[in-house]
């Protein structure tokens, strides 16, 4: 039933004989339902308030236009008369399911009308996906040979866990929520599902850093807010936010998503909350905007000057009145080794027992390199990364192959550099250690962070690199496109190879990645949570090598630990309350 229903804006265009332009009617907040009529024919019903329209869909006459479904837009030509339904501001995931069901209905054979004497079906009945006819799988006939080869079946979508479903349900109910969890619990995956379940026009996706924002298809929180660092007086920040391009976003926003919240300063959060109320002229917390906040406060803290006190967002004065629900994900999906999961859990909480120390020191002898692919060194400082990668590339013999990015606006290269995970120039040689910076084929293991080595270059003009990956796949890597949201809502893009040199990478840049083979030097760790972020990038203990380990680098901020103790206590009390309410209902039914 859920797949057969859609809520969005619908523009109905109906041709008028003799008129140059069609008659256009816009229905906002409309409910679009895919039904069957009494003749068992598919019907699209559009209802908004007292207005309700029905359109019979005839196979061969109706057409779908779904090129922009990822942006929440699609169109349906409903019949031979030429009526056109333009769907916009649809939750992308809901739109994809709806279009799949609609396409299957149109591809199905014409239904038989009910026989004489048979009870007629209801005038309009919603179509169930379980009953919807499916198109037969396409077959591809080889150039020679008689037997057709069935096309590979589409991989089933990854299902949400019960915890993730609870978070998504809270978001759909309109509550402002903070959800957290240790590394590998699927926070980024869930966040993308949440983005796909909300209407695009009123949903703004942000993150504390440019790279994190690019991973979820958004912009930085600072770029959305338009108030700079937020350290100016409140009146000045409000004036900055009331500039035409910025103010438009503040007023249109109904759902604000913030990822990697641990790196957002609490004082900046308070300033945003005050600006939101002033610009939107509403006294509700955050000006009535629903907040969907994600991150782990036990990972990287806000970046502050040495003389400034670190203030986390949960310490902000406005945090409690803005956040209605706090939820923690506990099911780890990145690592499957229970020993490694327990080790990471202890390190996350700042506990370094003798067993944790022994296991980490044992990894110093690990040799995870194979097929010419070396372990990536995670560094605490960006300068170390640049020096290491440049030196190792120069040490390789052979010619340098340079790949220049194609940017949509050369005047805004610095902004694109700050948010795009790959640089404007990529230099490679035969034997260069590289990693993927984008998911290309999850089923084959070609994911963001997958490690490989350059084994050749094409002889054609572009000379694209051929990379052998640790997962066993060897593939020519082609240019990919990243779309970035800039200030005032403009969309910027970069076309570049989805590769970066991987002899070394910074701990900050590794957030969100899963690395096959990692080498870590923790001697220069300078922040709480930094050692945990580095260690949790590894998929397994076998793929991890820790050099010069010192138990003193494992630490967690005491105020953060106290916050999580209170969060878990409250979550347990909430679960107990729900269970007791459920038991009371069952007892009442039985009595």
C-alpha positions as CSV (number, residue, x, y, z in Angstrom):
1,X,0.0,0.0,0.0
2,X,2.9,2.4,0.9
3,X,4.4,1.9,-2.6
4,X,1.1,2.8,-4.3
5,X,0.8,6.2,-2.6
6,X,2.8,9.4,-3.0
7,X,2.5,12.9,-1.4
8,X,3.9,15.7,-3.5
9,X,3.1,18.7,-5.7
10,X,1.2,17.8,-8.9
11,X,0.8,20.1,-11.9
12,X,-2.0,18.9,-14.3
13,X,-1.6,20.0,-17.9
14,X,-4.6,19.4,-20.2
15,X,-4.5,20.3,-23.9
16,X,-7.1,22.8,-25.0
17,X,-8.2,22.6,-28.7
18,X,-7.2,25.7,-30.6
19,X,-5.2,27.1,-27.7
20,X,-1.4,27.6,-27.9
21,X,-0.8,26.5,-24.3
22,X,-2.4,23.8,-22.2
23,X,-4.7,24.5,-19.2
24,X,-2.5,24.2,-16.1
25,X,-3.7,23.4,-12.6
26,X,-1.3,23.1,-9.6
27,X,-2.2,21.0,-6.6
28,X,0.2,21.4,-3.7
29,X,0.4,18.7,-1.0
30,X,-1.5,16.3,-3.2
31,X,-2.1,12.6,-2.5
32,X,-1.4,10.5,-5.6
33,X,-2.8,7.0,-5.4
34,X,-2.4,4.2,-7.9
35,X,-5.7,2.2,-8.0
36,X,-7.8,-0.1,-10.0
37,X,-11.3,0.7,-11.2
38,X,-14.3,-1.6,-11.4
39,X,-12.9,-2.9,-14.8
40,X,-9.6,-3.7,-13.1
41,X,-7.8,-1.1,-15.1
42,X,-5.0,1.0,-13.4
43,X,-6.1,4.5,-12.5
44,X,-4.1,7.4,-11.1
45,X,-6.1,9.4,-8.5
46,X,-4.9,12.8,-7.5
47,X,-6.5,14.5,-4.4
48,X,-5.7,17.8,-2.7
49,X,-8.4,19.1,-0.3
50,X,-11.8,19.1,-1.9
51,X,-10.3,18.7,-5.4
52,X,-10.0,15.1,-6.7
53,X,-9.1,13.9,-10.3
54,X,-8.9,10.4,-11.7
55,X,-7.0,9.4,-14.9
56,X,-7.3,5.9,-16.4
57,X,-4.0,4.5,-17.6
58,X,-4.0,2.6,-20.8
59,X,-1.1,0.4,-21.8
60,X,0.6,1.8,-24.9
61,X,-0.9,5.2,-24.4
62,X,0.5,6.2,-21.0
63,X,4.2,7.1,-20.7
64,X,6.6,7.7,-17.8
65,X,9.4,10.3,-17.8
66,X,11.7,9.5,-14.8
67,X,15.0,11.0,-15.7
68,X,15.0,13.4,-12.7
69,X,13.6,11.0,-10.1
70,X,16.7,11.4,-7.9
71,X,15.7,15.1,-7.6
72,X,12.1,14.1,-6.6
73,X,10.6,14.9,-10.1
74,X,8.8,12.8,-12.7
75,X,6.1,13.1,-15.3
76,X,3.3,10.8,-16.5
77,X,1.4,11.2,-19.8
78,X,-1.8,9.6,-18.8
79,X,-3.6,8.9,-22.1
80,X,-4.1,9.6,-25.8
81,X,-5.7,13.0,-25.1
82,X,-2.3,14.2,-24.0
83,X,-2.9,15.0,-20.3
84,X,0.4,15.4,-18.5
85,X,0.9,15.0,-14.7
86,X,4.1,16.7,-13.5
87,X,5.1,15.4,-10.1
88,X,7.6,17.5,-8.1
89,X,9.0,17.7,-4.5
90,X,8.5,14.0,-4.0
91,X,10.6,12.1,-1.5
92,X,13.0,10.4,-3.9
93,X,12.9,6.9,-2.4
94,X,9.1,6.9,-2.3
95,X,9.0,8.2,-5.9
96,X,11.3,5.4,-7.0
97,X,9.1,2.7,-5.5
98,X,5.9,4.4,-6.8
99,X,7.3,4.6,-10.4
100,X,8.5,1.0,-10.3
101,X,5.0,-0.2,-9.3
102,X,3.4,2.1,-12.0
103,X,5.8,0.8,-14.6
104,X,5.0,-2.8,-13.8
105,X,1.3,-2.1,-14.0
106,X,1.7,-0.5,-17.5
107,X,3.8,-3.4,-18.7
108,X,1.3,-6.1,-17.5
109,X,-1.2,-7.7,-19.9
110,X,-4.7,-6.0,-20.1
111,X,-6.8,-7.3,-17.2
112,X,-9.9,-9.4,-17.9
113,X,-13.2,-7.6,-17.0
114,X,-15.3,-9.3,-14.3
115,X,-17.6,-12.1,-15.7
116,X,-21.4,-11.8,-15.7
117,X,-22.8,-12.6,-12.3
118,X,-19.5,-12.1,-10.6
119,X,-19.4,-9.6,-7.7
120,X,-17.8,-6.4,-9.1
121,X,-14.7,-5.1,-7.4
122,X,-14.9,-1.8,-5.6
123,X,-15.0,1.4,-7.8
124,X,-11.4,2.2,-6.8
125,X,-9.0,-0.1,-4.9
126,X,-5.4,0.7,-4.1
127,X,-2.9,-1.6,-5.8
128,X,-0.8,-3.7,-3.6
129,X,2.8,-4.3,-4.6
130,X,2.5,-7.9,-3.6
131,X,-0.3,-8.3,-6.2
132,X,1.3,-6.1,-8.9
133,X,2.3,-8.1,-12.0
134,X,6.0,-8.1,-12.6
135,X,7.6,-7.8,-16.0
136,X,9.4,-11.0,-17.1
137,X,13.2,-10.8,-16.9
138,X,14.8,-9.6,-20.1
139,X,17.0,-12.1,-21.9
140,X,20.1,-11.4,-23.9
141,X,20.8,-13.7,-26.8
142,X,24.6,-14.2,-27.5
143,X,25.9,-13.5,-31.0
144,X,26.3,-17.2,-31.5
145,X,24.7,-20.1,-29.8
146,X,21.0,-21.1,-29.4
147,X,20.3,-20.7,-25.7
148,X,19.4,-17.3,-24.3
149,X,21.2,-16.1,-21.2
150,X,19.1,-14.5,-18.5
151,X,20.1,-11.0,-17.4
152,X,21.6,-10.8,-13.9
153,X,18.9,-10.1,-11.3
154,X,19.0,-6.8,-9.6
155,X,20.6,-7.0,-6.1
156,X,18.0,-6.8,-3.4
157,X,18.1,-3.5,-1.4
158,X,19.8,-3.5,1.9
159,X,17.2,-3.7,4.7
160,X,17.2,-1.3,7.6
161,X,17.7,-2.8,11.1
162,X,15.0,-2.4,13.8
163,X,17.0,0.4,15.3
164,X,17.3,2.2,12.0
165,X,13.6,1.7,11.3
166,X,12.8,3.4,14.7
167,X,14.9,6.4,13.8
168,X,13.3,6.7,10.3
169,X,9.8,6.4,12.0
170,X,10.7,9.2,14.4
171,X,11.8,11.4,11.4
172,X,8.6,10.7,9.5
173,X,6.6,11.7,12.5
174,X,8.1,15.2,12.4
175,X,10.2,15.0,15.6
176,X,13.6,16.6,15.9
177,X,16.0,13.8,16.5
178,X,19.7,13.2,17.3
179,X,20.9,9.7,16.4
180,X,24.3,8.4,17.1
181,X,26.3,5.2,17.3
182,X,29.9,3.9,17.1
183,X,31.7,3.7,13.8
184,X,30.3,1.1,11.4
185,X,26.7,1.1,12.7
186,X,25.4,2.4,9.4
187,X,24.8,6.1,10.3
188,X,25.7,7.4,6.9
189,X,23.6,4.7,5.2
190,X,20.6,5.5,7.3
191,X,21.1,9.2,6.7
192,X,20.9,8.7,3.0
193,X,17.6,6.8,3.4
194,X,16.3,9.6,5.5
195,X,17.2,12.2,2.9
196,X,15.4,10.0,0.3
197,X,12.2,9.9,2.4
198,X,11.8,13.7,2.7
199,X,10.6,16.3,0.2
200,X,13.6,17.8,-1.6
201,X,12.4,21.4,-1.8
202,X,12.0,21.9,2.0
203,X,14.9,19.6,3.0
204,X,18.4,21.0,3.4
205,X,21.3,18.5,3.8
206,X,24.4,19.8,5.6
207,X,27.5,18.5,7.4
208,X,30.2,20.0,9.5
209,X,32.9,19.4,6.9
210,X,32.9,19.7,3.1
211,X,34.0,16.1,2.4
212,X,31.2,14.8,4.8
213,X,28.7,17.0,3.0
214,X,29.8,15.8,-0.4
215,X,29.3,12.1,0.7
216,X,25.6,12.8,1.5
217,X,25.0,15.2,-1.4
218,X,24.7,18.4,0.6
219,X,26.6,21.5,1.6
220,X,28.5,22.6,4.7
221,X,26.4,23.9,7.6
222,X,28.3,27.2,7.5
223,X,27.5,27.7,3.8
224,X,23.8,27.0,4.5
225,X,23.7,29.4,7.5
226,X,25.4,32.2,5.7
227,X,26.6,33.9,8.9
228,X,30.4,33.1,8.6
229,X,32.0,31.8,11.8
230,X,29.0,33.1,13.8
231,X,31.3,34.9,16.2
232,X,30.0,38.4,15.2
233,X,27.3,40.0,17.4
234,X,23.8,38.4,17.0
235,X,22.4,41.5,15.2
236,X,25.1,41.3,12.6
237,X,24.6,37.6,12.1
238,X,20.9,38.1,11.6
239,X,21.6,40.8,9.0
240,X,23.9,38.4,7.1
241,X,21.2,35.7,7.2
242,X,18.6,38.1,5.9
243,X,20.4,38.6,2.6
244,X,18.1,37.6,-0.2
245,X,19.8,34.4,-1.3
246,X,20.4,33.2,2.3
247,X,17.1,34.2,3.7
248,X,15.2,32.3,1.0
249,X,16.8,29.1,2.3
250,X,16.0,29.8,5.9
251,X,12.4,30.4,5.1
252,X,12.0,27.4,2.8
253,X,13.7,25.0,5.1
254,X,11.3,22.6,7.0
255,X,13.8,19.8,7.6
256,X,17.5,20.5,8.4
257,X,19.9,17.6,8.3
258,X,23.3,18.0,10.0
259,X,25.9,15.2,9.7
260,X,29.1,14.8,11.7
261,X,27.7,17.0,14.5
262,X,30.7,16.2,16.8
263,X,32.8,18.8,15.0
264,X,30.2,21.6,15.2
265,X,30.9,24.0,18.1
266,X,28.2,24.4,20.7
267,X,28.4,28.2,20.6
268,X,27.8,28.2,16.9
269,X,24.8,25.9,17.4
270,X,23.3,28.4,19.9
271,X,23.9,31.2,17.4
272,X,22.2,29.3,14.6
273,X,19.1,28.7,16.8
274,X,18.8,32.4,17.6
275,X,19.2,33.4,14.0
276,X,16.6,30.8,12.8
277,X,14.0,32.2,15.2
278,X,14.8,35.8,14.2
279,X,14.9,35.3,10.4
280,X,11.8,33.0,10.3
281,X,10.0,35.3,12.8
282,X,8.8,32.2,14.8
283,X,9.4,31.6,18.5
284,X,9.5,27.8,18.4
285,X,12.9,26.2,18.9
286,X,15.0,26.6,15.8
287,X,12.2,28.7,14.2
288,X,10.0,25.6,13.8
289,X,12.5,23.7,11.7
290,X,12.7,19.9,12.2
291,X,16.3,18.9,13.0
292,X,17.7,15.6,12.0
293,X,21.2,15.4,13.5
294,X,23.7,12.6,13.2
295,X,27.2,11.9,14.5
296,X,29.3,10.5,17.3
297,X,30.5,12.8,20.0
298,X,33.1,10.2,20.9
299,X,34.8,10.8,17.6
300,X,36.5,14.0,16.4
301,X,35.7,17.1,18.5
302,X,35.1,20.7,17.3
303,X,38.2,22.4,15.9
304,X,39.0,25.2,18.3
305,X,42.0,27.5,18.9
306,X,44.4,26.5,21.6
307,X,43.2,29.3,24.0
308,X,39.5,28.4,23.5
309,X,37.4,26.0,25.5
310,X,35.9,23.1,23.5
311,X,32.1,23.2,23.7
312,X,30.1,20.3,22.2
313,X,26.7,20.8,20.7
314,X,25.0,18.8,23.5
315,X,26.4,21.5,25.9
316,X,24.7,24.3,23.9
317,X,22.0,26.1,25.8
318,X,19.4,25.4,23.1
319,X,20.2,21.7,22.6
320,X,17.6,20.2,25.0
321,X,14.7,22.4,23.8
322,X,15.5,21.7,20.1
323,X,16.1,17.9,20.3
324,X,13.0,15.8,21.1
325,X,14.5,12.3,20.6
326,X,18.0,10.9,21.2
327,X,18.7,7.4,19.8
328,X,21.8,5.3,19.7
329,X,22.5,2.6,17.1
330,X,24.3,-0.4,18.6
331,X,24.5,-3.0,15.8
332,X,28.0,-2.9,14.1
333,X,27.9,-3.7,10.4
334,X,31.4,-2.7,9.2
335,X,33.4,-5.2,11.3
336,X,32.2,-8.8,11.8
337,X,35.0,-10.0,14.2
338,X,33.6,-9.9,17.7
339,X,37.0,-9.5,19.3
340,X,37.7,-6.5,17.1
341,X,34.3,-5.0,17.8
342,X,34.8,-5.3,21.6
343,X,38.3,-3.8,21.3
344,X,36.9,-0.8,19.3
345,X,34.1,-0.4,21.9
346,X,36.6,-0.2,24.7
347,X,38.8,2.3,22.8
348,X,35.8,4.5,22.0
349,X,35.0,4.8,25.7
350,X,38.7,5.7,26.5
351,X,39.4,2.3,28.1
352,X,42.7,0.7,27.3
353,X,42.9,-2.6,29.2
354,X,45.9,-5.0,29.2
355,X,44.0,-7.1,26.6
356,X,43.4,-4.1,24.3
357,X,47.0,-3.1,24.6
358,X,48.2,-6.7,23.9
359,X,46.0,-7.0,20.8
360,X,47.0,-3.7,19.4
361,X,50.7,-4.2,20.0
362,X,50.5,-7.6,18.3
363,X,49.3,-5.9,15.0
364,X,52.8,-4.3,14.6
365,X,53.9,-7.5,12.9
366,X,50.9,-7.9,10.6
367,X,51.7,-8.0,6.9
368,X,48.4,-7.2,5.1
369,X,50.1,-6.2,1.8
370,X,49.4,-8.5,-1.2
371,X,49.3,-8.2,-5.0
372,X,51.5,-5.1,-4.8
373,X,49.0,-3.2,-2.7
374,X,50.5,-1.6,0.4
375,X,48.8,-0.6,3.6
376,X,47.6,3.0,3.8
377,X,49.2,5.0,6.6
378,X,46.7,7.2,8.6
379,X,48.3,10.4,9.8
380,X,47.2,12.9,12.5
381,X,48.5,15.9,10.5
382,X,47.7,16.9,6.9
383,X,51.3,18.0,6.1
384,X,52.6,14.5,6.8
385,X,50.1,13.1,4.3
386,X,51.1,15.5,1.5
387,X,54.9,14.9,2.1
388,X,54.5,11.1,2.2
389,X,52.4,10.8,-1.0
390,X,54.6,13.3,-3.0
391,X,57.8,11.6,-2.0
392,X,56.6,8.0,-2.7
393,X,55.2,9.1,-6.1
394,X,58.6,10.7,-7.1
395,X,60.4,7.5,-6.1
396,X,58.5,5.5,-8.8
397,X,60.1,5.3,-12.2
398,X,58.2,6.0,-15.4
399,X,56.2,8.9,-16.7
400,X,53.7,11.0,-14.7
401,X,50.1,10.8,-16.1
402,X,48.2,14.0,-15.1
403,X,44.4,14.2,-15.1
404,X,42.9,17.7,-14.8
405,X,39.4,18.1,-13.4
406,X,36.6,19.7,-15.4
407,X,34.8,22.2,-13.0
408,X,31.5,23.8,-13.7
409,X,32.8,27.2,-12.4
410,X,36.6,27.8,-12.5
411,X,36.0,31.0,-10.4
412,X,34.9,28.8,-7.5
413,X,37.6,26.2,-7.5
414,X,38.5,26.8,-3.8
415,X,35.0,26.0,-2.8
416,X,34.9,22.9,-4.9
417,X,38.2,21.8,-3.5
418,X,36.9,22.2,0.1
419,X,33.9,19.9,-0.5
420,X,35.0,17.4,-3.3
421,X,36.9,14.3,-2.1
422,X,39.3,14.5,-5.1
423,X,41.5,17.3,-6.2
424,X,41.6,19.4,-9.3
425,X,44.7,17.6,-10.5
426,X,45.4,13.8,-10.1
427,X,49.0,12.7,-10.8
428,X,49.6,8.9,-11.2
429,X,52.4,6.6,-12.3
430,X,52.6,2.9,-12.9
431,X,52.7,1.3,-9.4
432,X,51.0,4.2,-7.7
433,X,49.1,3.2,-4.5
434,X,45.5,4.5,-4.9
435,X,42.1,4.3,-3.2
436,X,38.6,4.9,-4.6
437,X,36.9,8.1,-3.6
438,X,33.4,7.0,-4.7
439,X,31.2,3.9,-4.7
440,X,31.4,2.4,-8.2
441,X,30.1,-1.1,-7.7
442,X,29.2,-2.2,-4.2
443,X,28.5,-5.8,-5.2
444,X,32.1,-6.2,-6.5
445,X,33.7,-4.4,-3.6
446,X,34.5,-1.2,-5.5
447,X,33.5,1.1,-2.7
448,X,34.6,4.4,-1.2
449,X,38.0,3.6,0.4
450,X,38.7,0.4,-1.6
451,X,42.5,0.0,-2.1
452,X,44.4,-0.7,-5.3
453,X,47.5,-0.2,-7.4
454,X,47.9,1.3,-10.9
455,X,48.9,-1.6,-13.2
456,X,48.7,0.3,-16.6
457,X,47.2,3.0,-18.7
458,X,45.1,2.8,-21.8
459,X,46.8,3.6,-25.1
460,X,44.0,5.9,-26.2
461,X,44.1,9.7,-26.0
462,X,42.8,10.0,-22.5
463,X,45.2,7.3,-21.2
464,X,42.8,6.3,-18.4
465,X,44.4,4.2,-15.6
466,X,43.9,0.5,-15.1
467,X,43.8,-0.4,-11.4
468,X,44.0,-3.8,-9.6
469,X,42.0,-3.7,-6.4
470,X,42.5,-5.8,-3.2
471,X,39.0,-7.2,-3.8
472,X,40.4,-9.0,-6.9
473,X,38.9,-6.8,-9.6
474,X,41.0,-5.1,-12.2
475,X,39.2,-2.2,-13.9
476,X,39.8,0.8,-16.1
477,X,38.8,3.9,-14.0
478,X,36.8,6.5,-15.9
479,X,35.9,10.0,-15.0
480,X,33.1,10.5,-12.5
481,X,31.0,13.5,-11.6
482,X,30.4,15.1,-8.2
483,X,27.6,17.6,-7.7
484,X,28.1,20.1,-4.8
485,X,25.7,22.6,-3.4
486,X,27.3,26.0,-3.1
487,X,26.1,29.3,-1.6
488,X,22.6,30.6,-2.5
489,X,21.6,27.1,-3.7
490,X,23.8,27.1,-6.8
491,X,25.0,23.6,-7.9
492,X,28.7,23.2,-8.7
493,X,30.2,20.1,-10.2
494,X,33.5,18.5,-10.8
495,X,34.4,15.7,-13.3
496,X,37.6,13.9,-12.2
497,X,39.0,10.4,-11.7
498,X,37.6,8.9,-8.5
499,X,41.1,8.2,-7.3
500,X,43.5,9.6,-4.7
501,X,47.0,8.6,-3.7
502,X,46.9,6.2,-0.8
503,X,50.3,5.8,0.7
504,X,48.9,8.1,3.4
505,X,45.7,9.8,4.3
506,X,44.7,12.0,7.2
507,X,42.5,10.7,10.0
508,X,40.1,13.6,9.4
509,X,39.7,12.8,5.7
510,X,39.2,9.1,6.5
511,X,36.0,9.6,8.4
512,X,33.2,7.5,6.9
513,X,35.7,5.2,5.0
514,X,36.2,1.5,5.4
515,X,39.8,0.6,4.6
516,X,41.1,-2.9,3.7
517,X,44.7,-2.5,5.0
518,X,45.8,0.3,7.3
519,X,49.0,1.3,9.1
520,X,48.6,3.7,11.9
521,X,51.2,5.7,13.9
522,X,49.4,7.1,17.0
523,X,52.4,8.8,18.6
524,X,51.2,12.3,17.5
525,X,47.5,11.9,18.5
526,X,46.5,15.3,20.0
527,X,42.6,15.0,20.4
528,X,40.2,12.8,22.3
529,X,38.6,10.3,20.0
530,X,41.3,10.6,17.3
531,X,42.8,7.2,18.1
532,X,39.4,5.6,18.0
533,X,38.5,7.1,14.6
534,X,41.8,5.9,13.1
535,X,41.5,2.3,14.5
536,X,37.8,2.0,13.4
537,X,38.6,2.6,9.8
538,X,40.0,-0.9,9.5
539,X,37.7,-3.8,8.6
540,X,39.6,-6.3,10.7
541,X,42.5,-6.8,13.1
542,X,44.3,-8.7,10.3
543,X,44.2,-5.7,8.0
544,X,45.5,-3.3,10.8
545,X,49.1,-2.5,11.7
546,X,49.6,-0.2,14.7
547,X,53.1,1.3,15.2
548,X,54.6,2.7,18.4
549,X,51.4,2.2,20.3
550,X,51.1,4.1,23.6
551,X,48.0,3.4,25.8
552,X,48.0,7.1,26.9
553,X,46.7,8.1,23.4
554,X,43.4,6.2,24.1
555,X,41.2,8.8,25.8
556,X,37.6,10.1,25.7
557,X,36.2,13.4,26.9
558,X,34.6,13.0,30.4
559,X,31.7,15.3,29.5
560,X,30.9,13.2,26.4
561,X,31.0,10.0,28.4
562,X,28.6,11.5,30.9
563,X,26.2,12.5,28.1
564,X,26.2,9.0,26.6
565,X,25.5,7.4,30.0
566,X,22.5,9.7,30.4
567,X,21.4,9.0,26.8
568,X,21.5,5.2,27.3
569,X,19.7,5.4,30.7
570,X,16.9,7.4,29.1
571,X,16.7,5.1,26.1
572,X,16.4,2.0,28.4
573,X,13.6,3.7,30.4
574,X,11.8,4.6,27.2
575,X,12.0,1.0,25.9
576,X,10.8,-0.3,29.3
577,X,7.9,2.1,29.2
578,X,6.9,1.0,25.6
579,X,7.1,-2.7,26.6
580,X,4.9,-2.2,29.7
581,X,2.4,-0.2,27.6
582,X,2.4,-3.1,25.0
583,X,1.9,-5.7,27.8
584,X,-1.0,-3.6,29.3
585,X,-2.7,-3.5,25.9
586,X,-2.3,-7.3,25.5
587,X,-3.7,-7.9,28.9
588,X,-6.7,-5.6,28.2
589,X,-7.4,-7.5,25.0
590,X,-7.4,-10.9,26.8
591,X,-9.6,-9.8,29.7
